[in-house]
Amino acid sequence: MKIHYDKETDSLYIDLSPNKSIDSKEIADGVVIDFDREGNIVGIDIDQASKIVDFKELVSNLPIEQERLSA
C-alpha cells in the first residue's frame, strides 16, 4: 500500500494494489474507488482530503515503527 498526498490539489490517493485500474466509481462527493479487471479495489482517491481525513489519526494507526516516521 502506498499513500500519496498532493498539497496543491488537496487530494489523497491510497494505492492498494499494483494492478492497473480499468474502472472507477464515485461512492460519495469527491471519493472515487478504482477497480482492476477482476473488480478488485486497487485505489481510493479523495478530493479535499484535509476536510475529510484526519492525517495524524491515519498515520498514528499505521503498523510502522515510529523511527521511520521521523526520518
DSSP file (Angstrom, degrees, kcal/mol; ACC not computed):
  #  RESIDUE AA STRUCTURE BP1 BP2  ACC     N-H-->O    O-->H-N    N-H-->O    O-->H-N    TCO  KAPPA ALPHA  PHI   PSI    X-CA   Y-CA   Z-CA
    1    1 A M              0   0    0      0, 0.0     2,-0.4     0, 0.0    15,-0.2   0.000 360.0 360.0 360.0 137.5    0.0    0.0    0.0
    2    2 A K  E     -A   15   0A   0     13,-2.2    13,-3.2    15,-0.1     2,-0.5  -0.980 360.0-152.2-128.4 142.8    1.2    3.5   -0.9
    3    3 A I  E     -A   14   0A   0     -2,-0.4     2,-0.5    11,-0.2    11,-0.2  -0.970  12.5-172.7-117.7 125.0   -0.3    6.8    0.2
    4    4 A H  E     -A   13   0A   0      9,-3.0     9,-3.2    -2,-0.5     2,-0.4  -0.966   1.3-174.0-119.2 129.4    0.1    9.8   -2.0
    5    5 A Y  E     -A   12   0A   0     -2,-0.5     2,-0.7     7,-0.2     7,-0.2  -0.989  10.5-161.2-125.4 130.5   -0.9   13.3   -0.9
    6    6 A D  E  >> -A   11   0A   0      5,-2.7     5,-1.5    -2,-0.4     4,-1.4  -0.927   1.7-167.5-109.9 108.7   -0.8   16.4   -3.2
    7    7 A K  T  45S+     0   0    0     -2,-0.7    -1,-0.2     1,-0.2     5,-0.0   0.859  84.5  58.2 -64.7 -36.6   -0.9   19.5   -1.1
    8    8 A E  T  45S+     0   0    0      1,-0.2    -1,-0.2     2,-0.1    -2,-0.0   0.898 120.9  26.0 -62.2 -41.4   -1.6   21.8   -4.0
    9    9 A T  T  45S-     0   0    0     -3,-0.2    39,-0.6     2,-0.1    -1,-0.2   0.482 101.0-130.4 -99.9  -4.4   -4.8   20.0   -5.0
   10   10 A D  T  <5 +     0   0    0     -4,-1.4    39,-2.5     1,-0.2    38,-0.5   0.903  58.1 144.9  53.4  45.8   -5.6   18.7   -1.5
   11   11 A S  E   < -A    6   0A   0     -5,-1.5    -5,-2.7    37,-0.2     2,-0.4  -0.931  36.4-159.4-118.3 141.0   -6.0   15.2   -2.9
   12   12 A L  E     -AB   5  46A   0     34,-2.5    34,-3.1    -2,-0.4     2,-0.5  -0.960   4.5-168.9-117.9 130.6   -5.1   11.9   -1.3
   13   13 A Y  E     -AB   4  45A   0     -9,-3.2    -9,-3.0    -2,-0.4     2,-0.7  -0.984   6.4-161.4-122.2 125.4   -4.7    8.7   -3.2
   14   14 A I  E     -AB   3  44A   0     30,-2.8    30,-1.8    -2,-0.5     2,-0.8  -0.914  10.2-156.6-105.5 110.0   -4.4    5.3   -1.4
   15   15 A D  E     +AB   2  43A   0    -13,-3.2   -13,-2.2    -2,-0.7    28,-0.2  -0.783  18.7 171.7 -91.0 110.4   -2.8    2.8   -3.8
   16   16 A L        +     0   0    0     26,-2.2    27,-0.2    -2,-0.8    -1,-0.2   0.602  60.9  20.3 -97.0 -14.0   -3.8   -0.6   -2.6
   17   17 A S        -     0   0    0     25,-1.3    -1,-0.2     2,-0.2   -15,-0.1  -0.995  62.6-128.9-154.8 150.7   -2.5   -2.8   -5.5
   18   18 A P  S    S+     0   0    0      0, 0.0    24,-0.1     0, 0.0    -1,-0.1   0.586  77.1 112.9 -77.3  -8.5    0.0   -2.7   -8.3
   19   19 A N  S    S-     0   0    0      1,-0.1     2,-0.2    23,-0.0    -2,-0.2  -0.301  76.9-104.2 -65.4 149.3   -2.8   -3.8  -10.7
   20   20 A K        -     0   0    0      1,-0.1     2,-0.4     2,-0.0    17,-0.4  -0.510  29.7-121.8 -76.4 137.8   -4.0   -1.3  -13.3
   21   21 A S        +     0   0    0     -2,-0.2    15,-0.3     1,-0.1     3,-0.1  -0.644  35.9 166.1 -78.3 131.3   -7.2    0.5  -12.7
   22   22 A I        +     0   0    0     13,-3.1     2,-0.3    -2,-0.4    14,-0.2   0.470  64.9  29.5-121.4  -8.4   -9.8    0.0  -15.5
   23   23 A D  E     -C   35   0A   0     12,-1.5    12,-3.3     2,-0.0     2,-0.3  -0.992  60.8-165.6-150.6 152.1  -12.9    1.3  -13.9
   24   24 A S  E     -C   34   0A   0     -2,-0.3     2,-0.4    10,-0.2    10,-0.2  -0.973   2.0-166.6-138.9 152.1  -13.9    3.8  -11.3
   25   25 A K  E     -C   33   0A   0      8,-2.3     8,-2.7    -2,-0.3     2,-0.7  -0.971  19.7-136.6-142.7 125.9  -16.9    4.6   -9.2
   26   26 A E  E     +C   32   0A   0     -2,-0.4     6,-0.3     6,-0.2     3,-0.1  -0.719  22.8 178.3 -80.2 118.7  -17.6    7.7   -7.2
   27   27 A I  E     -     0   0A   0      4,-2.1     2,-0.3    -2,-0.7    -1,-0.2   0.609  67.9  -1.0 -98.6 -14.4  -19.1    6.5   -3.9
   28   28 A A  E >  S-C   31   0A   0      3,-1.2     3,-2.5     0, 0.0    -1,-0.3  -0.945 105.3 -56.5-160.8 166.3  -19.5    9.9   -2.3
   29   29 A D  T 3  S-     0   0    0     -2,-0.3     3,-0.1     1,-0.3    18,-0.0  -0.332 126.3  -4.0 -53.8 116.0  -18.8   13.5   -3.2
   30   30 A G  T 3  S+     0   0    0     -2,-0.2    17,-3.0     1,-0.2     2,-0.5   0.538 107.9 110.3  78.7   7.5  -15.1   13.6   -4.1
   31   31 A V  E <   +CD  28  46A   0     -3,-2.5    -4,-2.1    15,-0.2    -3,-1.2  -0.956  43.1 179.4-119.8 115.7  -14.4    9.9   -3.1
   32   32 A V  E     -CD  26  45A   0     13,-2.8    13,-3.1    -2,-0.5     2,-0.5  -0.946  16.0-153.3-120.9 133.1  -13.6    7.6   -6.0
   33   33 A I  E     -CD  25  44A   0     -8,-2.7    -8,-2.3    -2,-0.4     2,-0.4  -0.898  12.2-149.3-103.6 131.5  -12.8    3.9   -5.8
   34   34 A D  E     -CD  24  43A   0      9,-2.8     8,-2.9    -2,-0.5     9,-1.2  -0.828  12.8-163.0-101.9 140.2  -10.7    2.4   -8.6
   35   35 A F  E     -CD  23  41A   0    -12,-3.3   -13,-3.1    -2,-0.4   -12,-1.5  -0.893   9.8-136.4-122.8 150.1  -11.1   -1.2   -9.7
   36   36 A D    >   -     0   0    0      4,-2.3     3,-1.8    -2,-0.3   -15,-0.1  -0.274  46.6 -80.6 -90.7-174.4   -9.0   -3.7  -11.7
   37   37 A R  T 3  S+     0   0    0    -17,-0.4   -16,-0.1     1,-0.3    -1,-0.0   0.799 130.9  49.9 -58.6 -32.4  -10.1   -6.0  -14.4
   38   38 A E  T 3  S-     0   0    0      2,-0.1    -1,-0.3     1,-0.0    -3,-0.0   0.456 121.2-104.5 -88.4  -0.4  -11.4   -8.6  -11.9
   39   39 A G  S <  S+     0   0    0     -3,-1.8     2,-0.2     1,-0.3    -2,-0.1   0.556  72.9 143.3  89.3   8.6  -13.4   -6.0   -9.9
   40   40 A N        -     0   0    0      1,-0.1    -4,-2.3     2,-0.0     2,-0.4  -0.568  58.7-106.7 -80.1 145.8  -10.9   -5.8   -7.0
   41   41 A I  E     + D   0  35A   0     -6,-0.2    -6,-0.3    -2,-0.2     3,-0.1  -0.585  41.4 169.7 -72.1 127.1  -10.3   -2.4   -5.4
   42   42 A V  E     -     0   0A   0     -8,-2.9   -26,-2.2    -2,-0.4   -25,-1.3   0.556  60.1   0.0-113.1 -15.4   -6.9   -1.1   -6.4
   43   43 A G  E     -BD  15  34A   0     -9,-1.2    -9,-2.8   -28,-0.2     2,-0.4  -0.989  49.5-141.1-169.5 160.5   -7.1    2.5   -5.1
   44   44 A I  E     -BD  14  33A   0    -30,-1.8   -30,-2.8    -2,-0.3     2,-0.5  -0.996  16.0-162.7-131.1 125.3   -9.1    5.2   -3.4
   45   45 A D  E     -BD  13  32A   0    -13,-3.1   -13,-2.8    -2,-0.4     2,-0.5  -0.938   6.2-171.4-111.5 126.3   -9.0    8.8   -4.5
   46   46 A I  E >   -BD  12  31A   0    -34,-3.1   -34,-2.5    -2,-0.5     3,-0.6  -0.958   7.4-156.5-124.2 114.7  -10.2   11.5   -2.0
   47   47 A D  T 3  S+     0   0    0    -17,-3.0   -36,-0.2    -2,-0.5   -37,-0.1  -0.581  82.8  17.9 -83.5 151.8  -10.6   15.1   -3.1
   48   48 A Q  T >> S+     0   0    0    -39,-0.6     3,-1.6   -38,-0.5     4,-0.5   0.908  81.1 170.8  52.2  45.6  -10.4   17.9   -0.5
   49   49 A A  H X>  +     0   0    0    -39,-2.5     4,-3.6    -3,-0.6     3,-1.3   0.810  63.9  63.8 -59.2 -36.4   -8.8   15.3    1.7
   50   50 A S  H 34 S+     0   0    0      1,-0.3    -1,-0.3   -40,-0.2     5,-0.1   0.732 103.3  50.6 -65.3 -19.1   -7.8   17.6    4.5
   51   51 A K  H <4 S+     0   0    0     -3,-1.6    -1,-0.3   -41,-0.2    -2,-0.2   0.631 123.0  29.9 -87.5 -15.5  -11.5   18.3    5.2
   52   52 A I  H << S+     0   0    0     -3,-1.3     2,-0.4    -4,-0.5    -2,-0.2   0.769 111.5  60.5-111.0 -40.1  -12.3   14.5    5.3
   53   53 A V     <  -     0   0    0     -4,-3.6     2,-1.1    -5,-0.1    -1,-0.2  -0.790  64.4-144.1-104.1 133.6   -9.2   12.7    6.6
   54   54 A D     >  -     0   0    0     -2,-0.4     4,-2.4     1,-0.2     3,-0.2  -0.820  19.7-166.9 -89.0  98.3   -7.5   13.2   10.0
   55   55 A F  H  > S+     0   0    0     -2,-1.1     4,-2.6     1,-0.2     5,-0.2   0.858  83.2  53.2 -60.7 -39.3   -3.9   12.7    8.8
   56   56 A K  H  > S+     0   0    0      1,-0.2     4,-2.4     2,-0.2    -1,-0.2   0.911 111.5  46.6 -62.7 -41.0   -2.5   12.4   12.3
   57   57 A E  H  > S+     0   0    0     -3,-0.2     4,-1.2     2,-0.2    -2,-0.2   0.902 111.4  52.2 -66.4 -41.4   -5.0    9.7   13.1
   58   58 A L  H  < S+     0   0    0     -4,-2.4     3,-0.4     1,-0.2     4,-0.3   0.940 114.7  41.0 -59.4 -49.1   -4.3    7.9    9.8
   59   59 A V  H >< S+     0   0    0     -4,-2.6     3,-1.3     1,-0.2     5,-0.2   0.879 110.2  57.4 -69.7 -38.7   -0.6    7.9   10.4
   60   60 A S  H 3< S+     0   0    0     -4,-2.4    -1,-0.2     1,-0.3    -2,-0.2   0.744 107.3  49.6 -67.7 -21.0   -0.8    7.0   14.1
   61   61 A N  T 3< S+     0   0    0     -4,-1.2    -1,-0.3    -3,-0.4    -2,-0.2   0.431  84.5 107.4 -97.6   0.3   -2.8    3.9   13.3
   62   62 A L  S <  S-     0   0    0     -3,-1.3     2,-2.3    -4,-0.3    -3,-0.0  -0.594  78.3-120.6 -78.5 139.8   -0.4    2.5   10.6
   63   63 A P  S    S+     0   0    0      0, 0.0     2,-0.3     0, 0.0    -1,-0.1  -0.395  71.3 118.1 -80.5  66.1    1.6   -0.5   11.7
   64   64 A I  S    S-     0   0    0     -2,-2.3     2,-0.2    -5,-0.2     5,-0.0  -0.910  72.0 -94.8-128.6 158.2    5.0    1.1   11.2
   65   65 A E    >>  -     0   0    0     -2,-0.3     3,-1.0     1,-0.1     4,-0.8  -0.487  28.1-131.4 -71.9 138.0    7.9    1.8   13.5
   66   66 A Q  H >> S+     0   0    0      1,-0.3     4,-1.2     2,-0.2     3,-0.5   0.802 104.4  65.4 -61.0 -30.4    7.8    5.4   14.9
   67   67 A E  H 3> S+     0   0    0      1,-0.2     4,-0.5     2,-0.2    -1,-0.3   0.857  97.7  55.0 -61.0 -34.0   11.5    5.8   14.0
   68   68 A R  H <4 S+     0   0    0     -3,-1.0     3,-0.4     1,-0.2    -1,-0.2   0.804 102.3  57.6 -69.4 -29.0   10.6    5.5   10.3
   69   69 A L  H << S+     0   0    0     -4,-0.8    -1,-0.2    -3,-0.5    -2,-0.2   0.857 106.4  47.3 -69.7 -34.6    8.1    8.4   10.6
   70   70 A S  H  <        0   0    0     -4,-1.2    -1,-0.2     1,-0.2    -2,-0.2   0.552 360.0 360.0 -85.9  -6.4   10.7   10.8   11.9
   71   71 A A     <        0   0    0     -4,-0.5    -1,-0.2    -3,-0.4    -2,-0.1   0.467 360.0 360.0 -75.3 360.0   13.2   10.0    9.2
